[in-house]
Amino acid sequence: MSGPTREEAAAAANTLRTELAKVIVGQHLVIEEILIALAANGHALLEGVPGLAKTLLISTLAATTRLSFSRIQFTPDLMPSDITGTEVIREDKSTGAREFVFLPGPVFASVVLADEINRTPPKTQAALLEAMQERQVSAGGQRRKLPAPFFVLATQNPIEQEGTYPLPEAQLDRFLLKISVGYPSEAEELEVILRTTSNRDEQPDQVMDAAQLLALQRLVRDTPAAEGVVRYALALVRSTRPVSEGGHADLAPLLRWGAGPRAGQALMLCAKARATLQGRGYVTLDDIRRVAKPVMRHRIQPSYEAEAQGLSPDAIVDKVLALVQLPASDLERDPAVAAVMQ
């Protein structure tokens, strides 16, 4: 089966945006970043206050892509087996014989909405995160593969911390992107009110199936990147580390620790996805800059000094982008694309 061309990939992405817009008002950047996560075959964590349509966006996305969908509402009493599935005894009525049968849990779907993931204890969070990393579940002494493609799109509420279990940094690193969902504009909020208080009920069309999405993911990984672009992504990541490890001296006082190697991998993969969704066969420096915040905001830890100055992780990433410049010698190594990388 031949994969899509880059023009077809861009057209499919535009169609997806159009179908999502039938249900979701605004949130264009959030939609763009979710599409990047899908194309890059990575999981995403959406953070925002209640009522911003995070759950509706994810369920609508599943509806437009012909992918199986399940929702897990995380609660303090949720057990790991409630996610992964469990074995039960089943009796054959004709023979009376009994045997163990595995009943798959909701994680056995292509799109899994982990709603309010920080409301469940670490043991249950770990069961989901293991499935995210290994893309399989161990149950009843067997390893059971999860469907392909497989995405976990988790949500969490940043303002209610009582009775929650924040994800540790090592587990946050498993998410390709952390997407910040903000308030709508006045015009968008007016449209939301008008739509949701009338009989208007538009349903999105299905525009992409699993095979097409898997082909798109292969196309993303086939997107070439000049060495200068890769070095720029690497320089951004290393600048957040201690000075002794290649970090930038101006950033060191603002960070308790910096981004690990997964950040560089995520930067390149998301930049390739962004380029592919725009129909381009090359990655630019602007692609790296545009995905830097969702890739890095959950992979750096501001210091007490930064917090005292009121600097958020996003503000620190802005400083990283302002301070790190790629040497001209690196751009000159690939003159064929140097002009489009700036």
CORVEN-V519590 format. One line per field, one symbol per residue. ss: DSSP state (~ for helix, > for strand, _ for the rest). psi: psi as a letter, one per 20 degrees, with the letter a starting at -180 (. if undefined). Layout:
ss: ???
psi: ???
This chain:
ss: _____~~~~~~~~~~~~~~~~______~~~~~~~~~~~~~___>>>>______~~~~~~~~~~~____>>>>>______~~~~~>>>>>>>______>>>>>>>______>>>>>_~~~__~~~~~~~~~~~~~_>>>>__>>>>_____>>>>>>____________~~~~____>>>>_____~~~~~~~~~~~_____________~~~~~~~~~~~~__>__~~~~~~~~~~~~____~~~___~~~~__>>>___~~~~~~~~~~~~~~~~~____>__~~~~~~~~~~~~____>>_~~~~~____~~~~~~~~~~~____~~~~~__~~~~~~~_
psi: pqrqrhhhghhhghgggghhihhppblggggghghggghilrqqppprrqjjkgghgghhghhijkqqpqpooprhjpqhhhghrrpqpppohhiiqqqpppoqaiimqhooonplhjjqrhghghgghghggikrpopkjqppqqqprpppoqqqpihoipkrnqpqhhhhiipgqopporqrrghhhghggggijajpnppqqpipagghhhhghhhghipqpqhhgghggghgghiirqhijjrphhhgiipgraqahhggggggghggggggijjqkqprhhggghjgghhihjjqoqrhgghhikprhhhhhghghhhoqpqhhhhihmhhjhhii.
